[in-house]
Amino acid sequence: MGLFDNFKSKLTPAKDKLSGLAQQHGDKVQHGLDKAAKAVDEKTKGKYSDRIHTGTGKAKGAMDRLAHKDDTGSGDGPGTAPRS
C-alpha cells in the first residue's frame, strides 16, 4: 500500500462524517451561503455580483456532492437514475 492509499484510507471516515453532516444540515448551509453572498454583494454595491453568484453556485454544488444528492460521480451515466 502506497503513501497516498494509506492517507486516503485514513481520511475516509472523516469524509463519511462530513457527508452525513452535509445531508443533515445542507439546507442551513445553503441558506447561509445565500445570506453571505447577499451581504457581500451589498457591501461591494454589485461590482462583483457575477463572481459572487458563480462562487455561491460552486459552493452549493460542492455541498450537493458531499451530501450525495448529485450522483454524477458514481460512474453511471448522465441519464441514469440514482441507486437506492
C-alpha positions in Angstrom: 0.0 0.0 0.0 1.4 3.3 -1.0 1.6 6.5 1.0 -1.4 8.0 -0.9 -3.5 4.9 -0.4 -2.7 5.0 3.4 -3.6 8.6 3.6 -6.8 8.1 1.7 -7.9 5.2 3.9 -7.4 7.4 7.0 -9.5 10.2 5.6 -12.4 8.1 4.5 -14.1 8.1 8.0 -13.8 11.9 8.1 -15.4 12.2 4.6 -18.2 9.9 5.6 -18.9 12.0 8.7 -18.8 15.2 6.7 -21.2 13.7 4.2 -23.6 12.9 6.9 -23.4 16.4 8.3 -24.0 17.8 4.8 -27.1 15.6 4.4 -28.5 16.8 7.8 -27.6 20.5 7.6 -27.3 21.1 3.8 -30.3 23.4 3.7 -29.0 25.5 6.5 -25.5 25.8 4.9 -27.0 26.8 1.6 -29.2 29.4 3.3 -26.1 30.7 5.0 -24.3 30.9 1.6 -27.1 32.9 0.1 -27.2 35.2 3.1 -23.4 35.7 2.9 -23.5 36.3 -0.8 -26.2 38.9 -0.5 -24.3 40.7 2.3 -21.1 40.8 0.2 -22.9 41.8 -2.9 -24.5 44.7 -1.0 -21.1 45.8 0.5 -19.5 45.8 -2.9 -22.5 47.6 -4.4 -23.0 44.9 -7.0 -19.5 45.4 -8.5 -18.6 41.7 -8.2 -22.1 40.3 -8.4 -21.4 37.8 -11.2 -18.4 36.4 -9.4 -20.3 36.2 -6.2 -23.1 34.2 -7.8 -20.6 31.9 -9.6 -18.8 31.2 -6.3 -22.0 30.6 -4.5 -23.2 28.2 -7.2 -19.9 26.3 -7.0 -20.1 26.1 -3.2 -23.7 24.8 -3.4 -22.6 22.2 -6.0 -19.9 21.0 -3.6 -22.4 20.7 -0.8 -24.7 18.7 -3.0 -21.8 16.3 -4.0 -20.9 15.9 -0.3 -24.5 15.1 0.6 -24.6 12.6 -2.3 -27.5 14.4 -3.8 -25.7 14.7 -7.2 -24.8 11.2 -8.4 -22.7 12.3 -11.3 -19.5 10.8 -9.8 -20.9 7.3 -9.4 -19.9 6.2 -12.8 -23.4 5.6 -14.0 -24.2 7.8 -16.9 -25.6 11.3 -17.0 -29.1 10.0 -17.7 -29.4 7.2 -15.2 -31.4 7.3 -12.0 -29.6 7.3 -8.6 -29.2 3.9 -6.9 -31.4 3.2 -4.0 
